[in-house]
């Protein structure tokens, strides 16, 4: 009996992943708000009713795509932030992380870039929650840096948000950057982060 249940569970997970993959492919050309569940099930080759065994709605599917796109990045970012090296090395590693992620998961990055300000509230909120968690993780890492001595928690959070927003912007830019311009884009991204770091060293709370 347990073997049969295991096979069923594996098949269910396979169908769920197929629905996610099909939706992501369809979303290359449209927004989530215009995506119909029949489009997704037709692409997978299952009945429309089968969709509801896995997701309550297309919004629910969108939230699952957000988790798939961003959830696995938390560990990678923590590892990058914890790595030793001077500011230049850490900036170069951060930009390299962005480039590798865009190259490996362009459809996921495009989905996040489009739906971050899209028309499906639950998905916007899910993206915001993930980016908020990234911001808190970056803040916690910055707090351990000797350069952060005397900084308030609010200021550290502000700085962390600048870094996270820049990472999202850079990923979006790399999506539409031609191969011949990638080195220039990488250099620009690193220089922008160095500018933020320079401002950090000279920041004084006006209050």
C-alpha angles and dihedrals in degrees: 000000000000090000090054091049090050092053091048092049091049091050091048091052090047091053092046091052091047089055091050092048093048092048092049091052092048090049090062086083104029145028125262092247090064096044116109122208090227088061090055097045091045090054091052095041098239132121117269089243089062089067091070092058087070109024135026093215143340086273088058089050089050092054089052089052090052090054091047092048099045110014096080092050096072095078093045092051093047089051091049093049093047094051116109124240140094125293094269092053093048092049091050090050092049093051091045089053090054093048093049092048093050091049093048099041110023094151092053092048091048090050092052093045092052100040097042087086097018132126101265109089098198091053093047088051092048091051090046091051092051093047089046090055090049089051093052091048091051090047091053090050092048090051089064092055115100088225088067094064109133095014118133121234090247092053092048089051090050091052092046090052090053090054094046093046089050091051091052091047092048092050090051091049093050090054091066099033116112117234091249090058099045096097090051091049092048091051091049092050091051093048091050091052090048088053090054090048091050090051089050092058091053099039118130121180105240091212 
